[in-house]
Amino acid sequence: MTRPQTDAQTLDRLLAPRSIAMVGASNNLYSIGGLVFANLKRSFKGALYPVHPKDAQVQNCKAYSSVAQLPQSVDLVLIAVASHAVEGVVEEAVASGVGGIVLLSSGFAEAGAEGLALQQRVAEKAKAGGVRVIGPNCIGYLNIADGVMANFALTPDEPLPPGGGVALVSQSGGLGSYLTTKGLLTGLKLGWFVSTGNELDVNIASVLRYLVERPEVKVLLAFSETLRDPEVFIETARRAQLLDKPLVILKAGRSEAAAKAAMSHTASVVGAADVFDAVCRQYGVIIAHSMEEMLDLGMIFQDGRRVVDNRLAIMTSSGGTGVLLADEAALSGLDVPGFPEHEQQQMLSVLHTPFFGSVANPVDTTAAVNPKSVTALQKLISESPSVDMLATVTWARATEAAQELAQLYKSSTKPLAVLSTDLVDVLREAGVPTYTDPQRLARALAALHRFSCRPPLSDDATLPGDAQRAQRAREHLQLPAHERVLMEAQGKRLFAHYNIPLTEEVWVQDEEAAVEAASRIAGKVVLKVMSYQLPHKSDVGGLRLGLQGEADVRAAYRDMLEEVQRRAPHAQLDGVLVQQMVPARLELTCGLQRDPVFGPIVAVGLGGVLVEQLAETALLRPPFDRATACRALGQLLGGRLVQGRRGLSSDEQNQIADIMIGVGTLALELDEVSEIDINPIRVDAGKALAADALVVLQGPQVQAGH
């Protein structure tokens, strides 16, 4: 019952209410109703109404027996009652004109068929009344900017979060509560937390789309078990890139076991993890691989500092720690450059002599240097034009050193990350990103550099479809009944409509025509049997290579047909393809699959005989432009595919990119096509040509073996 969102303003009354009622509010502070209402009461400044069928007062507030008895229509209704009572409460809330509902109750889709039916009925009633719903099976949300603590992620005896620019959205309420608590303990400036639960209406994508436009939100963190409304998610990613707001996502459901767990937890549909990661990379979404990494990234991004390069200064009193930090920085893609001689002399001038450390970078002061000299040295390094970011080391018990670091952080505009034996209150209060492991520190700074120097996203809106071309192309999709796989010659005729460069070839029906076609094609040729039943021709001997001259072609033609008849007597042959045999310095493959979440996905990778041995591919979701396709090629083999003497030239990269664009455009215009496999794309001397084509159409009747 997901309802795609294009207008984030429809969530205002739900997520930034001016009046709130809670059905299920309780005087029992050990119940969910009691906890949530106590949280609301201590933070919300607008009209607040507890709803209880019997109690005249709830936590010293006048209570009302039902939503219908409230003195005014409210923006938000929270519901914390048993699932069997929810439907009636929703009906009453909708009738009263509420703007949104947070449904905390469980026992819906996650509980089986009966709960799913109840969830669908509730969704239909809310949708009919134009009321937005978060949940069910969630723990609510917090919005510090508007004083809304509509959740039980935090208890009323815990301090109110100080607020800030970080927003956290989690489908899982329990994990969201864990992340909220852990984030606040590490110094995360959390201004928003939203738990979406079963997502009968409002989902992660729509919440992120709303939050990215909020001026106080500077960083978006999300935990997702599944992703509904992928178009809204991608639109959000684009807005985040444009507004310079990092979007970090931690995705569960990567393994088959996890996918099954997600289904039982929130009745989710989980797409392929590699596709999800590829789409995130394409649209600038940062992928976190652990809870710690997501919070680490939140810490490094929350102050809004950016860099123009990847040069890191390391300051430490421990030489070994400095070397380890330098190692992790290099492995993460950062540079640890030596300081110029004149800057080193300036540093030495503020240190006591004799000095037995190093000011080259990493800067090792040793433990013998006077603390005041260290402070002066840190100031010099922070002002150095030779570095873009700073990392230093401290001990949790060194309170004076921590105070100096907090002051250094406040006085500098450069990113600073601290490696510490433990979290330090003075650093946390100052918002200084602090880590207890060198690898976490280095990866956080590297992520900051990548985000700061990210390339602009291509504008998908400039890539329109062509209805007339699609109509012409569909002529090649008219297959006999029960057939779903195009013959190679048909597939290539389809490709020609999408500007996919092809080898020269002729589709013939007899031996004489084959000889004539081969004589017209320059150089050596290939013979391929055409049959709907033989999409993989070489498996039954339906392929002959390197033929030249009439005698060669005649002999190969006869021998090939005899072998196919012997090995595949069931196959009905439909002629032979006579194809130019082009040289190949490299062979690539380009294909198409349709993901259940994101739809068509174009893959490119090494092809020919290496396609299975080196199964590395780059994935893109169409539409995309040539620059995006070329960047994807540059990701393969660690960049080696486009570098070096035998790497792809610029012209070859552009031609392969055009093949990728053609496949993607075809997929967008022809929904009937479910799979494409072009293997190989033969690349040599500035040319890239599609030498084979396998096209599969949608439908349940694809024959076994196809």
C-alpha positions as CSV (number, residue, x, y, z in Angstrom):
1,M,0.0,0.0,0.0
2,T,3.0,2.3,-0.5
3,R,2.0,5.7,-1.8
4,P,4.8,7.4,-3.8
5,Q,5.6,10.9,-2.6
6,T,6.4,13.9,-4.9
7,D,5.3,16.6,-2.5
8,A,7.2,16.6,0.7
9,Q,4.9,19.3,2.1
10,T,2.2,16.6,2.7
11,L,4.3,15.4,5.6
12,D,4.5,18.7,7.5
13,R,1.5,18.1,9.8
14,L,2.8,14.6,10.5
15,L,6.5,15.4,11.2
16,A,6.3,19.1,12.3
17,P,3.0,19.3,14.1
18,R,1.6,22.2,16.1
19,S,-0.9,20.1,18.0
20,I,-0.7,16.5,19.2
21,A,-3.1,13.9,20.7
22,M,-2.1,10.5,21.9
23,V,-4.5,7.6,22.0
24,G,-3.2,5.1,24.6
25,A,-1.5,7.7,26.8
26,S,-1.0,6.3,30.2
27,N,-0.2,7.2,33.8
28,N,2.0,4.0,33.9
29,L,5.5,5.2,33.0
30,Y,6.6,1.6,32.5
31,S,4.2,1.2,29.5
32,I,4.8,2.5,26.0
33,G,1.8,4.8,26.3
34,G,3.3,6.3,29.5
35,L,6.8,6.6,28.2
36,V,5.8,8.3,24.9
37,F,3.4,10.7,26.5
38,A,6.0,11.7,29.2
39,N,8.5,12.3,26.4
40,L,5.9,14.5,24.6
41,K,5.1,16.4,27.7
42,R,8.7,17.4,28.5
43,S,9.5,18.7,25.1
44,F,6.4,19.8,23.1
45,K,5.2,23.5,23.4
46,G,2.0,23.2,21.4
47,A,-1.4,21.8,22.4
48,L,-1.1,18.3,23.8
49,Y,-4.0,16.0,24.5
50,P,-3.9,12.6,26.1
51,V,-6.8,10.2,25.1
52,H,-7.8,7.6,27.6
53,P,-11.2,5.8,27.8
54,K,-11.4,5.9,31.7
55,D,-8.8,8.2,33.3
56,A,-9.8,11.9,33.7
57,Q,-6.2,12.9,33.8
58,V,-3.0,11.5,32.4
59,Q,0.3,12.7,33.9
60,N,-1.5,15.8,35.2
61,C,-3.0,16.7,31.8
62,K,-6.8,16.6,31.2
63,A,-7.6,13.5,29.3
64,Y,-10.3,12.9,26.7
65,S,-12.2,9.7,26.1
66,S,-11.8,9.6,22.4
67,V,-10.4,11.6,19.5
68,A,-13.9,12.8,18.6
69,Q,-14.1,14.5,22.1
70,L,-11.0,16.6,21.6
71,P,-11.5,20.4,21.7
72,Q,-9.9,20.9,18.3
73,S,-8.7,19.0,15.3
74,V,-5.0,18.1,15.8
75,D,-2.1,17.8,13.4
76,L,-0.8,14.5,14.8
77,V,-2.3,11.5,16.5
78,L,-0.1,8.9,18.1
79,I,-1.7,5.5,18.6
80,A,-0.4,3.0,21.1
81,V,-3.3,0.5,21.6
82,A,-3.8,-3.2,20.8
83,S,-3.9,-3.9,17.1
84,H,-7.5,-5.0,17.2
85,A,-8.5,-1.5,18.4
86,V,-6.5,0.4,15.8
87,E,-8.9,0.3,12.9
88,G,-11.6,2.1,14.8
89,V,-9.2,4.7,16.2
90,V,-7.9,5.4,12.7
91,E,-11.5,5.8,11.4
92,E,-12.2,8.3,14.1
93,A,-8.9,10.2,13.5
94,V,-9.5,10.5,9.8
95,A,-13.1,11.7,10.4
96,S,-11.7,14.5,12.7
97,G,-9.4,15.9,10.1
98,V,-6.0,15.0,11.5
99,G,-2.9,15.6,9.4
100,G,-1.0,12.5,10.3
101,I,-0.8,9.3,12.4
102,V,2.1,7.6,14.1
103,L,1.0,4.0,14.6
104,L,3.2,2.5,17.3
105,S,1.2,-0.7,17.7
106,S,2.5,-4.0,16.4
107,G,0.6,-7.1,15.2
108,F,0.2,-6.2,11.6
109,A,2.0,-7.5,8.4
110,E,4.9,-8.8,10.5
111,A,2.4,-11.1,12.3
112,G,1.0,-13.0,9.3
113,A,-1.9,-13.0,6.9
114,E,-4.5,-11.7,9.4
115,G,-2.2,-8.9,10.5
116,L,-1.5,-8.1,6.8
117,A,-5.2,-7.8,6.0
118,L,-5.6,-5.5,9.0
119,Q,-2.7,-3.3,7.8
120,Q,-4.2,-3.1,4.3
121,R,-7.6,-2.0,5.7
122,V,-5.9,0.7,7.9
123,A,-3.9,1.9,4.9
124,E,-7.0,2.2,2.7
125,K,-8.9,4.2,5.3
126,A,-6.0,6.6,5.9
127,K,-5.4,7.0,2.2
128,A,-9.1,7.7,1.5
129,G,-9.0,10.5,4.1
130,G,-5.7,12.0,2.9
131,V,-4.0,11.2,6.2
132,R,-0.3,10.2,6.2
133,V,0.8,7.3,8.5
134,I,4.1,6.3,10.0
135,G,4.2,2.6,11.1
136,P,2.8,0.4,12.3
137,N,5.3,-1.6,14.3
138,C,7.6,1.4,14.9
139,I,8.9,3.4,17.8
140,G,7.9,6.9,16.6
141,Y,10.2,9.8,15.9
142,L,11.9,12.8,17.4
143,N,12.2,16.3,15.9
144,I,14.3,18.5,18.2
145,A,13.8,21.6,16.1
146,D,10.1,21.5,16.8
147,G,10.2,19.9,20.3
148,V,8.5,16.7,19.2
149,M,9.7,13.6,21.2
150,A,7.0,11.3,19.8
151,N,9.0,8.1,20.5
152,F,10.2,5.6,23.0
153,A,13.7,5.3,21.6
154,L,14.8,7.4,24.6
155,T,13.2,7.3,28.0
156,P,11.9,10.4,29.8
157,D,14.7,10.2,32.4
158,E,17.4,10.6,29.8
159,P,18.5,14.1,28.8
160,L,16.9,15.6,25.8
161,P,19.2,15.5,22.8
162,P,20.9,18.8,22.2
163,G,19.8,18.8,18.6
164,G,21.8,19.5,15.5
165,G,22.2,18.8,11.8
166,V,22.1,15.0,11.8
167,A,19.0,13.1,10.8
168,L,18.7,9.4,11.3
169,V,15.9,7.3,9.6
170,S,15.5,3.6,10.4
171,Q,13.0,1.0,9.3
172,S,13.8,-1.0,12.4
173,G,12.7,0.7,15.6
174,G,14.9,-1.3,17.9
175,L,18.1,-0.8,15.9
176,G,17.1,2.9,15.4
177,S,16.9,3.2,19.2
178,Y,20.3,1.6,19.6
179,L,21.8,3.9,16.9
180,T,20.2,6.9,18.5
181,T,21.6,6.1,21.9
182,K,25.0,5.2,20.7
183,G,25.2,8.2,18.4
184,L,24.4,10.6,21.2
185,L,27.0,9.0,23.5
186,T,29.7,9.5,20.8
187,G,28.8,13.2,20.2
188,L,26.5,12.9,17.2
189,K,24.5,16.2,16.9
190,L,21.2,14.4,16.4
191,G,18.3,16.6,15.5
192,W,16.0,14.0,14.0
193,F,15.2,10.4,14.4
194,V,12.4,8.6,12.5
195,S,11.4,5.0,12.7
196,T,9.2,3.8,9.8
197,G,8.4,0.2,10.8
198,N,6.2,-1.7,8.4
199,E,5.8,1.4,6.1
200,L,2.1,1.0,5.2
201,D,2.3,4.5,3.9
202,V,5.3,6.7,4.8
203,N,8.6,4.9,4.0
204,I,12.3,5.6,4.3
205,A,12.5,7.2,0.9
206,S,9.7,9.7,1.5
207,V,11.0,10.6,5.0
208,L,14.5,11.3,3.5
209,R,12.9,13.3,0.7
210,Y,11.2,15.5,3.3
211,L,14.2,15.8,5.6
212,V,16.7,16.8,2.8
213,E,14.7,20.0,2.3
214,R,14.7,20.9,6.0
215,P,17.3,23.8,6.4
216,E,18.5,22.5,9.8
217,V,19.3,19.0,8.4
218,K,22.9,18.8,7.2
219,V,23.6,15.1,7.2
220,L,21.2,12.2,6.4
221,L,21.8,8.7,7.9
222,A,19.5,5.8,7.1
223,F,19.2,2.1,8.0
224,S,17.1,0.1,5.5
225,E,15.9,-3.4,5.3
226,T,14.2,-2.8,2.0
227,L,13.7,0.2,-0.2
228,R,10.3,1.2,-1.5
229,D,9.8,4.1,-3.9
230,P,13.2,3.9,-5.5
231,E,12.4,6.9,-7.7
232,V,11.8,9.0,-4.6
233,F,15.1,7.7,-3.1
234,I,17.0,8.7,-6.3
235,E,15.3,12.1,-6.4
236,T,16.4,12.5,-2.7
237,A,20.0,11.5,-3.6
238,R,20.0,14.1,-6.3
239,R,18.7,16.8,-4.0
240,A,21.3,15.8,-1.3
241,Q,24.1,16.2,-3.9
242,L,22.8,19.5,-5.0
243,L,22.4,20.8,-1.5
244,D,25.8,19.5,-0.3
245,K,24.2,17.2,2.2
246,P,25.8,13.8,2.6
247,L,23.4,10.8,2.5
248,V,24.8,7.7,4.2
249,I,22.9,4.4,4.1
250,L,23.4,1.1,6.0
251,K,21.6,-1.7,4.1
252,A,20.5,-5.0,5.7
253,G,19.3,-8.0,3.8
254,R,22.5,-8.7,1.8
255,S,22.6,-12.4,2.4
256,E,19.8,-14.9,1.6
257,A,19.4,-15.6,5.3
258,A,19.1,-11.8,6.1
259,A,16.6,-11.4,3.3
260,K,14.4,-14.0,4.9
261,A,14.7,-12.3,8.2
262,A,13.7,-9.0,6.7
263,M,10.6,-10.6,5.3
264,S,9.6,-11.9,8.7
265,H,10.5,-8.7,10.5
266,T,8.7,-6.1,8.4
267,A,7.2,-8.0,5.5
268,S,9.8,-6.5,3.1
269,V,10.9,-7.2,-0.4
270,V,14.7,-7.2,-0.5
271,G,16.5,-6.5,-3.8
272,A,20.0,-7.5,-4.9
273,A,22.7,-6.0,-2.7
274,D,25.2,-5.5,-5.5
275,V,22.5,-3.5,-7.5
276,F,21.6,-1.4,-4.4
277,D,25.3,-0.6,-3.9
278,A,25.8,0.3,-7.6
279,V,22.8,2.6,-7.6
280,C,24.0,4.3,-4.5
281,R,27.4,4.9,-6.1
282,Q,25.8,6.2,-9.3
283,Y,23.8,8.8,-7.4
284,G,26.4,9.8,-4.8
285,V,24.9,7.9,-1.8
286,I,27.6,6.8,0.7
287,I,27.4,3.2,1.7
288,A,28.2,2.3,5.3
289,H,29.1,-1.4,6.0
290,S,28.6,-1.3,9.7
291,M,26.8,0.6,12.4
292,E,30.1,2.0,13.6
293,E,31.0,3.2,10.1
294,M,27.6,5.0,9.7
295,L,28.0,6.8,13.0
296,D,31.7,7.6,12.2
297,L,30.6,9.2,9.0
298,G,27.9,11.2,10.8
299,M,30.5,12.6,13.1
300,I,32.9,13.6,10.3
301,F,30.2,15.2,8.2
302,Q,28.1,16.9,10.9
303,D,30.1,20.2,11.1
304,G,29.9,20.8,7.3
305,R,33.6,21.1,6.8
306,R,34.9,20.3,3.3
307,V,38.3,19.9,1.6
308,V,39.8,20.6,-1.8
309,D,42.4,17.8,-1.8
310,N,43.3,14.7,0.2
311,R,46.5,15.9,2.0
312,L,46.5,14.8,5.7
313,A,48.7,16.1,8.5
314,I,49.3,13.6,11.3
315,M,50.3,14.9,14.8
316,T,51.3,12.5,17.5
317,S,53.6,12.0,20.5
318,S,53.9,8.3,19.5
319,G,56.0,7.4,16.4
320,G,54.5,4.0,16.1
321,T,50.9,5.4,16.2
322,G,51.9,8.0,13.6
323,V,53.2,5.3,11.2
324,L,50.0,3.2,11.7
325,L,47.8,6.2,11.0
326,A,49.9,7.0,7.9
327,D,49.4,3.4,6.7
328,E,45.6,3.5,7.2
329,A,45.5,6.9,5.5
330,A,47.3,5.6,2.4
331,L,45.2,2.5,2.3
332,S,42.1,4.7,2.4
333,G,43.3,6.9,-0.5
334,L,44.7,9.8,1.5
335,D,48.1,11.5,1.0
336,V,50.5,12.2,3.9
337,P,52.9,14.7,2.2
338,G,56.1,15.8,3.9
339,F,56.0,19.5,4.9
340,P,58.3,21.9,2.9
341,E,61.6,22.8,4.5
342,H,60.6,26.3,5.5
343,E,57.5,25.1,7.3
344,Q,59.5,22.5,9.1
345,Q,61.9,25.2,10.3
346,Q,58.9,27.2,11.6
347,M,57.7,24.1,13.5
348,L,61.2,23.5,15.0
349,S,61.3,27.1,16.2
350,V,58.5,26.5,18.6
351,L,59.9,23.3,20.1
352,H,62.4,22.9,22.9
353,T,65.9,21.8,21.9
354,P,67.3,19.3,21.8
355,F,64.4,17.8,19.8
356,F,64.4,14.1,19.1
357,G,61.2,13.8,17.1
358,S,60.2,14.6,13.6
359,V,58.3,17.4,11.9
360,A,58.3,15.8,8.4
361,N,54.8,14.3,8.6
362,P,53.7,12.3,10.5
363,V,54.8,14.9,13.1
364,D,56.2,13.0,16.1
365,T,56.7,15.4,19.1
366,T,57.6,12.5,21.5
367,A,56.4,12.6,25.0
368,A,59.2,14.9,26.2
369,V,58.0,18.1,24.5
370,N,56.4,20.9,26.6
371,P,52.6,20.9,26.2
372,K,52.7,24.6,25.4
373,S,55.0,23.9,22.6
374,V,52.7,21.2,21.3
375,T,49.8,23.7,21.3
376,A,51.9,26.2,19.3
377,L,52.9,23.4,16.9
378,Q,49.3,22.3,16.4
379,K,48.3,25.9,15.5
380,L,51.1,26.1,12.9
381,I,50.1,22.8,11.3
382,S,46.4,23.8,11.2
383,E,47.4,26.9,9.3
384,S,49.7,25.2,6.9
385,P,48.7,25.5,3.2
386,S,50.4,22.2,2.6
387,V,47.6,20.1,4.1
388,D,43.8,19.9,3.9
389,M,42.9,18.0,7.0
390,L,44.4,17.1,10.4
391,A,44.6,14.0,12.6
392,T,46.0,13.7,16.1
393,V,46.3,11.4,19.0
394,T,45.4,11.8,22.6
395,W,44.8,9.9,25.8
396,A,41.4,10.1,27.5
397,R,43.0,11.0,30.8
398,A,44.8,13.9,29.3
399,T,42.1,16.5,30.0
400,E,44.2,19.6,29.4
401,A,45.3,18.2,26.0
402,A,41.7,17.6,25.2
403,Q,40.8,21.1,26.0
404,E,43.6,22.4,23.7
405,L,42.3,20.2,20.9
406,A,38.8,21.4,21.4
407,Q,40.0,25.0,21.1
408,L,42.1,24.1,18.0
409,Y,39.0,22.6,16.4
410,K,36.9,25.7,17.1
411,S,39.6,28.1,15.8
412,S,40.3,26.2,12.6
413,T,38.1,25.6,9.5
414,K,40.0,22.4,8.5
415,P,38.6,19.0,9.3
416,L,40.2,17.5,12.5
417,A,39.8,13.9,13.6
418,V,41.2,12.7,17.0
419,L,42.4,9.2,17.8
420,S,41.8,8.6,21.5
421,T,41.9,5.8,24.0
422,D,38.3,6.5,24.9
423,L,35.6,9.2,24.2
424,V,36.3,12.4,26.1
425,D,33.5,14.7,27.3
426,V,35.2,18.0,26.3
427,L,35.8,16.7,22.8
428,R,32.3,15.4,22.5
429,E,30.8,18.6,23.7
430,A,32.8,20.6,21.2
431,G,31.7,18.3,18.4
432,V,35.3,17.0,17.6
433,P,35.1,13.8,15.6
434,T,36.8,11.2,17.9
435,Y,37.7,7.6,17.1
436,T,39.2,4.8,19.0
437,D,40.7,3.0,16.0
438,P,43.1,4.4,13.3
439,Q,41.3,2.6,10.5
440,R,38.0,4.2,11.4
441,L,39.5,7.6,11.6
442,A,41.3,7.3,8.2
443,R,38.2,5.9,6.5
444,A,36.0,8.7,7.8
445,L,38.5,11.4,6.6
446,A,38.7,9.6,3.2
447,A,34.9,9.6,2.9
448,L,34.9,13.4,3.6
449,H,37.5,13.9,0.9
450,R,35.5,11.8,-1.7
451,F,32.3,13.7,-0.9
452,S,34.0,17.1,-1.0
453,C,35.6,16.3,-4.5
454,R,32.7,14.4,-6.0
455,P,31.9,14.8,-9.7
456,P,28.6,16.4,-10.6
457,L,25.7,14.0,-11.3
458,S,24.4,13.7,-14.9
459,D,21.0,15.2,-15.6
460,D,18.8,12.2,-16.4
461,A,16.0,14.6,-17.4
462,T,17.9,15.5,-20.6
463,L,17.6,11.9,-21.9
464,P,14.1,11.6,-23.4
465,G,12.6,8.5,-24.9
466,D,11.6,8.1,-28.5
467,A,8.1,6.5,-29.0
468,Q,8.5,6.2,-32.8
469,R,11.8,4.4,-32.4
470,A,10.3,2.0,-29.9
471,Q,7.4,1.3,-32.2
472,R,9.9,0.4,-35.0
473,A,12.0,-1.7,-32.7
474,R,9.0,-3.7,-31.5
475,E,8.7,-5.2,-35.0
476,H,11.7,-7.4,-34.1
477,L,10.0,-8.7,-31.0
478,Q,7.2,-10.5,-32.8
479,L,8.2,-14.1,-32.1
480,P,6.4,-17.4,-32.6
481,A,4.1,-18.6,-29.8
482,H,6.0,-19.9,-26.7
483,E,9.3,-18.4,-27.8
484,R,10.9,-15.7,-25.6
485,V,14.5,-15.6,-26.9
486,L,15.5,-13.7,-30.0
487,M,17.9,-15.3,-32.5
488,E,21.2,-13.4,-32.6
489,A,20.4,-11.9,-36.0
490,Q,17.1,-10.6,-34.7
491,G,18.7,-9.2,-31.6
492,K,21.3,-7.3,-33.7
493,R,18.6,-5.8,-35.9
494,L,17.0,-4.6,-32.7
495,F,20.3,-3.1,-31.5
496,A,20.7,-1.2,-34.7
497,H,17.7,1.0,-33.7
498,Y,19.7,2.1,-30.6
499,N,23.0,3.0,-32.3
500,I,24.9,0.0,-30.9
501,P,27.8,-0.6,-33.3
502,L,27.8,-4.0,-34.9
503,T,30.1,-6.3,-36.9
504,E,29.2,-6.5,-40.6
505,E,27.0,-9.5,-41.2
506,V,24.4,-11.1,-43.5
507,W,21.6,-13.6,-42.5
508,V,21.4,-16.3,-45.2
509,Q,19.2,-19.3,-45.9
510,D,21.5,-21.6,-48.0
511,E,25.1,-22.4,-48.8
512,E,25.3,-20.4,-52.0
513,A,24.1,-17.3,-50.2
514,A,26.6,-17.9,-47.5
515,V,29.5,-18.1,-50.0
516,E,28.3,-14.9,-51.7
517,A,28.0,-13.0,-48.4
518,A,31.4,-14.1,-47.3
519,S,32.9,-12.8,-50.5
520,R,31.4,-9.4,-49.9
521,I,32.7,-9.2,-46.3
522,A,36.4,-8.2,-46.1
523,G,38.7,-10.6,-44.4
524,K,37.8,-13.7,-42.4
525,V,34.2,-14.6,-41.4
526,V,32.3,-16.5,-38.8
527,L,29.4,-18.8,-39.5
528,K,26.6,-19.1,-36.8
529,V,23.5,-21.3,-36.9
530,M,20.3,-19.4,-36.2
531,S,17.6,-21.2,-34.2
532,Y,15.2,-20.2,-31.5
533,Q,16.1,-23.4,-29.7
534,L,19.9,-22.7,-29.8
535,P,20.7,-19.4,-28.1
536,H,24.0,-20.8,-27.1
537,K,25.2,-22.1,-30.5
538,S,28.7,-23.2,-29.6
539,D,27.3,-25.8,-27.1
540,V,26.1,-27.9,-30.1
541,G,28.7,-27.1,-32.7
542,G,26.8,-24.3,-34.3
543,L,29.8,-22.0,-34.7
544,R,32.7,-21.9,-37.1
545,L,35.5,-19.3,-36.9
546,G,38.3,-17.8,-39.1
547,L,36.9,-18.8,-42.5
548,Q,38.3,-17.3,-45.7
549,G,37.7,-18.2,-49.3
550,E,34.9,-20.1,-51.1
551,A,36.2,-23.6,-50.3
552,D,36.7,-22.8,-46.7
553,V,33.2,-21.4,-46.3
554,R,31.5,-24.3,-48.2
555,A,33.2,-27.0,-46.1
556,A,32.5,-25.3,-42.8
557,Y,28.9,-24.6,-43.7
558,R,28.2,-28.3,-44.5
559,D,30.2,-29.6,-41.5
560,M,28.5,-27.2,-39.1
561,L,24.9,-28.2,-40.2
562,E,25.7,-31.9,-40.0
563,E,27.1,-31.5,-36.4
564,V,24.2,-29.4,-35.2
565,Q,21.7,-32.0,-36.7
566,R,23.5,-34.8,-34.9
567,R,23.9,-33.0,-31.5
568,A,20.6,-31.1,-31.4
569,P,18.1,-33.0,-33.6
570,H,15.2,-31.2,-31.9
571,A,16.3,-27.7,-33.1
572,Q,14.5,-26.1,-36.0
573,L,17.1,-24.2,-38.0
574,D,16.3,-20.8,-39.4
575,G,19.4,-20.0,-41.6
576,V,23.0,-19.1,-40.9
577,L,24.6,-15.8,-40.0
578,V,27.7,-14.9,-41.9
579,Q,29.6,-12.4,-39.8
580,Q,32.8,-10.4,-40.1
581,M,35.5,-11.7,-37.8
582,V,37.1,-8.6,-36.3
583,P,40.3,-8.6,-34.3
584,A,40.2,-8.0,-30.5
585,R,42.9,-6.7,-28.2
586,L,40.3,-6.8,-25.4
587,E,36.9,-8.4,-25.1
588,L,34.1,-7.0,-22.9
589,T,30.6,-7.9,-22.2
590,C,27.5,-5.6,-21.7
591,G,24.2,-6.9,-20.4
592,L,20.8,-6.0,-18.9
593,Q,18.9,-7.4,-16.0
594,R,15.7,-6.1,-14.3
595,D,16.0,-5.7,-10.5
596,P,12.8,-6.1,-8.5
597,V,13.4,-2.8,-6.8
598,F,15.3,-0.5,-9.2
599,G,14.2,-2.0,-12.5
600,P,16.6,-2.1,-15.5
601,I,20.3,-2.4,-14.6
602,V,23.0,-2.3,-17.3
603,A,26.2,-4.3,-16.5
604,V,29.6,-4.0,-18.2
605,G,32.6,-6.1,-17.5
606,L,35.4,-8.3,-19.0
607,G,34.0,-10.6,-21.7
608,G,34.8,-13.5,-23.9
609,V,36.3,-16.5,-22.1
610,L,37.1,-14.4,-19.1
611,V,33.5,-13.4,-18.2
612,E,33.2,-16.2,-15.6
613,Q,36.8,-16.4,-14.4
614,L,36.9,-12.6,-13.8
615,A,33.3,-11.9,-12.9
616,E,33.8,-8.2,-12.2
617,T,31.2,-5.9,-13.5
618,A,30.2,-2.2,-13.1
619,L,26.4,-1.6,-12.8
620,L,24.4,1.4,-13.8
621,R,20.7,2.3,-13.7
622,P,19.5,4.0,-16.9
623,P,19.2,6.6,-18.0
624,F,22.8,7.8,-17.8
625,D,25.1,9.8,-19.9
626,R,28.4,9.0,-21.5
627,A,30.5,10.6,-18.7
628,T,28.7,8.4,-16.2
629,A,29.3,5.3,-18.3
630,C,33.0,6.1,-18.7
631,R,33.4,6.5,-15.0
632,A,31.8,3.1,-14.5
633,L,34.4,1.6,-16.9
634,G,37.1,3.3,-14.9
635,Q,36.0,1.4,-11.8
636,L,36.8,-2.0,-13.4
637,L,40.1,-3.8,-12.4
638,G,40.9,-0.9,-10.0
639,G,41.1,1.5,-13.0
640,R,43.6,-0.7,-15.0
641,L,41.1,-1.3,-17.8
642,V,41.4,2.4,-18.9
643,Q,45.0,2.9,-18.0
644,G,48.3,1.8,-19.4
645,R,49.5,0.9,-22.9
646,R,46.9,-1.8,-23.5
647,G,44.1,-0.1,-21.7
648,L,41.0,1.3,-23.5
649,S,41.7,4.5,-25.5
650,S,39.3,7.5,-25.2
651,D,37.6,6.6,-28.4
652,E,37.1,3.0,-27.3
653,Q,35.8,4.1,-24.0
654,N,33.3,6.4,-25.7
655,Q,32.1,3.6,-28.0
656,I,31.6,1.2,-25.2
657,A,29.8,3.9,-23.3
658,D,27.5,4.3,-26.3
659,I,26.8,0.6,-26.3
660,M,25.9,0.8,-22.6
661,I,23.6,3.8,-23.2
662,G,22.0,2.0,-26.1
663,V,21.2,-1.0,-23.9
664,G,19.9,1.2,-21.2
665,T,17.7,3.2,-23.5
666,L,16.4,0.0,-25.1
667,A,15.4,-1.3,-21.7
668,L,13.6,1.9,-20.8
669,E,11.6,2.0,-24.1
670,L,10.9,-1.7,-24.4
671,D,9.4,-3.2,-21.2
672,E,9.1,-6.5,-23.0
673,V,12.8,-7.1,-22.9
674,S,13.9,-8.7,-19.7
675,E,17.5,-9.7,-20.4
676,I,20.3,-8.7,-22.8
677,D,23.7,-10.2,-23.1
678,I,26.3,-8.8,-25.6
679,N,29.3,-11.1,-25.2
680,P,31.8,-10.3,-26.6
681,I,32.2,-6.7,-27.4
682,R,35.5,-6.9,-29.5
683,V,37.8,-4.0,-29.0
684,D,40.8,-3.1,-31.1
685,A,42.4,-0.2,-32.9
686,G,40.0,2.4,-31.7
687,K,36.8,0.4,-32.5
688,A,34.4,-1.4,-30.2
689,L,31.9,-3.7,-32.0
690,A,29.1,-6.0,-30.6
691,A,29.9,-9.4,-32.0
692,D,27.0,-11.4,-30.4
693,A,23.5,-10.7,-29.1
694,L,21.2,-12.6,-26.7
695,V,17.9,-11.0,-26.0
696,V,15.2,-12.5,-23.7
697,L,11.7,-11.2,-23.5
698,Q,9.4,-11.0,-20.5
699,G,7.1,-14.0,-19.9
700,P,6.7,-17.2,-18.0
701,Q,7.3,-19.5,-20.9
702,V,11.1,-19.2,-21.5
703,Q,12.2,-22.6,-22.5
704,A,14.5,-24.7,-20.3
705,G,18.1,-24.1,-21.2
706,H,17.5,-20.6,-22.6
